[in-house]
Amino acid sequence: MKLCRKARESLPDDSRHLVKGAVILTVAAFVIKILSAVYRVPFQNIVGDTGFYIYQQVYPLYGIASVLAASGFPVVISRLVAQNGAVKGQGDLQRILQSVFVVLLFLGVSLFLLVFFGAQTIAGWMGDPLLAPVVKVIAFPFLLLPFLSVWRGFFQGLGNMAPTAISQVTEQFIRVAAILVISYFLVNEGHSLYDTGRGAWTGAIIGGVIGLLVLGLYVRKTGWHLFAMQRLSFRELLSTGKIVLVHGTAICFSGLLLILFQLVDSLNLYSLLVQAGLESEEAKALKGVFDRGQPLIQLGTVAATSLSLALVPTVTAAWAQGNVEMLQKKVDTSLKVSMTIGLGAAVGLINIIKPTNIMLFKNADGTAALAVLAAAIFFASVIITLSGVLQGLGRMMAPAKYILFGTVCKYIGNLLLVPIWGLEGAAWATVIGLLGASLLILLRLKSFFSINSVLGHSLTRLAVAAVAMTVVLQGWLYIFDYLHLTGRLMSAVSALTGVVIGGFVFLIVTVRTNLFTEVEINHVPYFSKLKKLVGVGRRGQQ
C-alpha cells in the first residue's frame, strides 16, 4: 500500500502541476519536431533524390507506429491511471495497466506480422517490389508499441512527464544520429540505395530500443511490476481495449495528419508517374524531389503543433469550469495565432522557395511543386491547432473524421491531377485535401463558438501583411538576380536573409493593422517588444 499511497500523492491535483507537465511535453515535442525535419536535409544530401524516395516511401508506416506510441495511447492510458489511481489500490490499478498492455501487445504483434509478412504486397501497392526488404525492417517498431505506450502513459498519469519527455528526446537523437552515420557509411562503401534505406531504418529501430531502455530505468526505480501476469477476464480486455484503441487512435489523428497524406503519396504517386510515361528511375527521383517538401512543411507547422499541445489542458479546464467567456477568448486567440503563423510561414516560403531549395538540396528541381506544397503549411497549422481545441472540448472523434475526409480528397486528387500536372498535381491534391479538412473543422468549431467576426477581422489584415511581405521579398530576390549572385552559397544568403526580412515585414504589418488586441499581444511571444520597436500606438483597444 505504500507504493499506492505514493502513486496517489504523485497524481496531479492542481492546474499549476498540469500546466507544468504540459510545458515539459510541449518542449519535448518541439525538439523532436525540429530534429525530425532537420535531419532529412543532410540525409538527402548523402543519398540523393532516389535514396530519399526509398526512405520516404516507407516512412509513413514508421510514423504511424511512432505517433501512436508517443501521443495517442499514452494520453488515454494516463487518463485511466489518473482516474483510477486515487480511488483504487495498487493491485487494481496494476490490473488495469496489464489489461491495456495485453490489448496493445496483441495490436503491436498483429501489426508487426501484417507488415512483415505483407511486405511484398505493400511494396506492390507502392509500385516498387524492391522496397519489400525495407518494409520488413519498418515492421519492428510495432513490437515496441505496447511497452512504450504503457510506460509513458503510466508516468503521465502520475503527473511525472519527465520520463516521457526524456525518453522521446533520447530516442530521436539516437535515431537521427544512427540514420545519418549508417547511411553515410553504406553509401561510401558502395552499397545499393535500397540496402542503404534498410540500414537507415535499422538506425531508427536502435533509437526506439534506447528510448525503451530509458523508460525501463525509470520504471525500475518505482518498484512497480507493470507486466506481472494475472488472470484477466475477456470482459476486462474488451472494455479496456475499446477505450484505449478508439480514443487513443482518435486523439493522435492531428499528429497523423501529414503522415496520412505522405502515405497516400507513397501508395500512388510513383505508380501514377510511371503510368504517365516516365521511366522507373526518373519517377523514383521525381518522387524523391517531391518529398523535399516534407521537412519544410514539418518546420512550418512546429509552432502550431506546440500550440495545440498547450491548448488541450487549458481548454479542457475552462470547459470543465463552464467558463464560456474564457473559452471564447482562447479560441479567438488560438485561431488568430495559428492563421498568423501558418500564413506567414506559407507565403514566406513560397517567395523564397527557389533559393531555399538550392540551399538545402543542391539544385532547384521541383521548385514549382514545392511552392504549391508550401501553401499546405497554412491549412495544416489551422487543422492541428483547432483539433487541439476540439479535443479539449471532449470532441475526440471530430478531428479524426475531418482528417480522414481530407485524406480521401488527397487520394482522389492524386488520381485526377498527377496524370495531368505531375508533381504539381500531387501538390495541389495535398492543398485541396487540407483545405477540405480545415473548412470542416472550422464549421464544427462554429457550432460551439462565434468565429465569423474573428475570421473577418483577421483574414483581411493577414492578406495585407502577406502582400506586403511578398512585395518586399520579390524586390530583395530581384537584387540577387540583377547582380547575378547565383550558386548554393548565394542562394543560402538570399534565403536566410529573406526569412529575416520577410518575417519582420509581416510582423510589422500585423501589428500596425491591429490584428491582435492589447491583451492578446502581451501573451504572444515577442509581439509586445515588436510593438515598442515600431512605435505603434494602440489607442483604446482592449
C-alpha positions, -999 to 999 in steps of 0.1 A, spaced: 0 0 0 30 23 4 35 24 -33 -2 30 -39 -2 60 -15 29 73 -32 12 70 -65 -18 89 -52 4 116 -38 21 119 -72 -12 124 -91 -17 160 -104 -40 178 -80 -39 214 -93 -37 233 -125 -2 245 -120 10 209 -120 -10 203 -151 4 233 -169 40 224 -158 35 189 -173 21 203 -205 51 226 -209 75 197 -204 58 176 -231 54 207 -254 91 215 -252 100 178 -259 76 177 -289 91 209 -302 127 195 -300 115 162 -316 98 180 -345 128 202 -352 151 171 -352 127 152 -374 126 179 -400 162 190 -400 180 156 -403 162 149 -436 183 176 -453 218 161 -447 202 126 -453 190 137 -487 224 152 -494 240 118 -486 217 95 -505 203 118 -533 168 120 -546 163 83 -553 177 73 -519 154 99 -503 125 84 -523 133 49 -508 134 62 -473 102 83 -476 82 56 -493 81 36 -460 83 65 -436 45 67 -431 44 32 -417 71 41 -391 53 75 -385 21 57 -376 38 35 -350 57 65 -336 27 87 -332 6 60 -316 33 53 -291 41 89 -284 9 109 -283 -21 85 -289 -22 56 -265 -1 72 -237 -27 100 -233 -56 76 -229 -36 54 -205 -26 84 -184 -63 93 -180 -70 58 -168 -42 60 -143 -52 94 -131 -89 85 -128 -83 52 -110 -51 58 -91 -66 80 -65 -96 57 -57 -82 21 -62 -55 1 -47 -22 -7 -64 -34 -42 -73 -65 -28 -91 -45 -1 -109 -19 -27 -119 -47 -49 -132 -59 -21 -155 -25 -14 -168 -20 -51 -175 -53 -52 -194 -41 -23 -215 -7 -40 -221 -23 -72 -233 -45 -53 -257 -17 -33 -271 6 -63 -272 -20 -80 -294 -22 -49 -316 15 -45 -318 22 -81 -327 -6 -82 -352 6 -50 -370 42 -64 -370 30 -97 -386 8 -78 -410 37 -55 -422 65 -80 -420 48 -109 -439 28 -85 -461 59 -65 -471 58 -78 -507 22 -69 -510 27 -34 -495 57 -29 -518 34 -40 -547 8 -14 -537 36 12 -538 45 1 -573 81 -9 -563 87 -46 -553 123 -37 -544 110 -19 -514 99 -52 -497 131 -57 -476 129 -21 -464 92 -25 -454 102 -57 -434 126 -36 -413 99 -10 -406 77 -37 -391 98 -40 -359 89 -6 -343 53 -20 -338 67 -46 -313 79 -17 -291 45 -1 -292 29 -18 -261 59 -12 -238 64 25 -248 27 33 -246 20 17 -212 52 31 -195 47 66 -209 10 66 -200 18 53 -165 42 81 -157 20 108 -173 -10 95 -153 11 100 -121 19 136 -132 55 128 -139 62 140 -175 100 138 -174 104 101 -182 82 105 -213 100 137 -225 135 123 -218 128 90 -235 113 107 -266 141 132 -270 168 105 -264 151 82 -289 150 109 -315 187 120 -310 199 84 -313 176 77 -343 188 108 -362 225 101 -354 222 64 -363 204 71 -396 230 96 -407 260 76 -397 248 43 -411 237 59 -444 270 78 -448 290 46 -442 269 24 -466 269 49 -494 307 54 -491 311 16 -491 293 14 -524 261 -4 -512 229 -1 -531 204 27 -522 179 0 -512 205 -15 -488 212 20 -475 175 26 -469 172 -7 -450 203 3 -429 189 38 -422 157 22 -408 177 -1 -387 191 30 -372 156 42 -364 149 9 -345 181 14 -325 167 48 -314 134 31 -303 152 5 -283 173 31 -265 142 51 -257 126 19 -243 156 12 -221 155 48 -207 119 43 -197 127 9 -182 152 25 -159 125 49 -146 100 21 -141 126 1 -122 130 30 -97 93 30 -89 92 -7 -78 61 -14 -98 58 -46 -118 36 -34 -146 37 -66 -166 34 -93 -138 8 -117 -153 -26 -120 -137 -57 -138 -149 -78 -113 -169 -114 -118 -180 -124 -113 -216 -148 -86 -205 -119 -66 -189 -99 -69 -220 -128 -59 -242 -138 -29 -221 -102 -16 -218 -94 -23 -254 -124 -3 -266 -114 27 -246 -77 26 -254 -79 17 -291 -108 40 -301 -99 71 -280 -61 66 -285 -64 65 -322 -88 95 -323 -65 116 -301 -34 112 -323 -51 120 -356 -38 156 -357 -3 141 -353 -11 117 -381 -23 145 -404 8 149 -426 18 113 -422 -15 101 -437 -10 125 -467 25 111 -471 11 76 -470 -12 85 -499 18 97 -519 37 65 -510 8 44 -523 1 60 -557 24 89 -566 53 69 -580 29 45 -598 10 74 -613 42 90 -626 52 56 -642 17 53 -657 21 88 -671 50 75 -692 81 82 -671 109 58 -668 111 39 -635 144 56 -623 132 91 -633 99 86 -615 117 75 -583 140 106 -585 109 128 -590 91 113 -560 123 120 -540 122 156 -552 86 159 -542 95 145 -507 118 175 -502 86 194 -492 80 172 -461 107 187 -439 97 222 -450 61 216 -441 71 200 -408 92 230 -398 64 253 -408 39 235 -385 61 231 -355 47 262 -338 11 251 -345 18 216 -330 33 231 -299 3 255 -296 -21 225 -300 -4 205 -272 -5 235 -249 -42 242 -257 -57 209 -248 -53 211 -210 -62 248 -207 -93 244 -229 -103 212 -210 -100 231 -177 -121 261 -189 -147 238 -204 -150 218 -172 -155 251 -153 -182 262 -177 -162 294 -183 -177 303 -218 -161 338 -219 -126 324 -213 -131 297 -238 -142 322 -265 -111 343 -259 -88 312 -261 -105 301 -293 -102 336 -308 -65 340 -299 -57 304 -310 -73 309 -343 -55 342 -349 -22 329 -339 -25 297 -360 -35 317 -390 -8 343 -385 20 317 -380 7 295 -408 1 322 -434 34 339 -426 54 307 -429 35 296 -461 37 329 -480 73 335 -469 84 300 -481 65 304 -514 85 336 -521 119 322 -512 113 286 -523 138 286 -551 169 297 -532 157 276 -502 156 245 -525 191 252 -538 204 259 -504 191 227 -488 191 202 -517 218 215 -541 195 223 -570 162 239 -580 144 207 -591 107 206 -583 106 243 -572 71 248 -588 57 218 -569 73 228 -537 59 263 -540 24 249 -542 31 225 -514 42 254 -492 6 266 -491 -2 234 -471 15 249 -441 -13 274 -436 -41 248 -437 -22 222 -417 -15 249 -389 -52 257 -387 -62 220 -386 -36 210 -360 -45 239 -337 -82 236 -339 -80 198 -334 -64 206 -301 -94 229 -292 -120 203 -302 -101 176 -282 -101 200 -252 -139 202 -256 -141 164 -254 -149 160 -292 -122 134 -298 -137 119 -329 -145 151 -348 -109 159 -359 -103 123 -369 -134 123 -392 -124 155 -409 -87 145 -413 -99 112 -429 -121 131 -453 -91 153 -463 -70 122 -468 -96 107 -491 -97 140 -511 -59 138 -513 -61 103 -527 -87 112 -553 -68 144 -561 -37 125 -569 -56 101 -592 -71 131 -611 -43 156 -611 -10 138 -612 -16 124 -648 -22 160 -659 3 181 -639 28 156 -625 43 167 -592 24 200 -593 -8 179 -594 2 160 -563 10 192 -545 -24 207 -554 -41 175 -542 -24 180 -509 -36 216 -506 -71 207 -516 -73 178 -491 -61 201 -463 -84 229 -474 -114 205 -471 -104 192 -437 -98 228 -424 -132 240 -436 -150 211 -419 -131 217 -386 -140 254 -388 -177 246 -394 -176 222 -364 -160 249 -342 -186 273 -353 -213 252 -337 -196 259 -303 -183 295 -307 -188 326 -327 -159 328 -351 -172 348 -380 -161 382 -366 -125 370 -357 -122 354 -392 -133 386 -410 -111 407 -388 -81 385 -392 -81 375 -428 -82 410 -443 -53 421 -422 -33 389 -428 -39 394 -466 -24 429 -464 6 416 -444 11 387 -469 10 411 -499 35 435 -482 59 406 -474 56 394 -510 64 428 -525 95 432 -502 108 397 -508 104 398 -545 123 431 -546 150 415 -524 154 385 -546 154 407 -577 186 423 -564 203 390 -563 192 381 -598 201 415 -612 237 412 -597 239 376 -610 246 363 -574 240 326 -580 251 293 -567 244 274 -534 262 299 -512 244 330 -526 211 310 -525 217 304 -488 224 341 -482 193 352 -501 171 326 -484 182 332 -449 182 370 -451 148 366 -468 135 348 -438 145 376 -415 134 404 -438 101 388 -448 93 378 -412 100 413 -399 78 430 -426 49 405 -419 50 411 -382 52 449 -385 21 449 -407 2 427 -384 10 450 -355 2 482 -374 -31 468 -386 -41 459 -350 -46 422 -358 -42 414 -321 -58 432 -291 -37 447 -264 -44 417 -241 -36 392 -268 -4 409 -279 10 407 -245 6 369 -245 21 363 -279 59 359 -277 79 390 -289 49 408 -302 49 433 -273 86 440 -280 80 445 -317 51 469 -309 76 491 -289 102 488 -317 79 501 -344 63 527 -322 27 517 -328 0 533 -307 -30 511 -299 -55 537 -286 -85 523 -269 -80 486 -279 -85 461 -251 
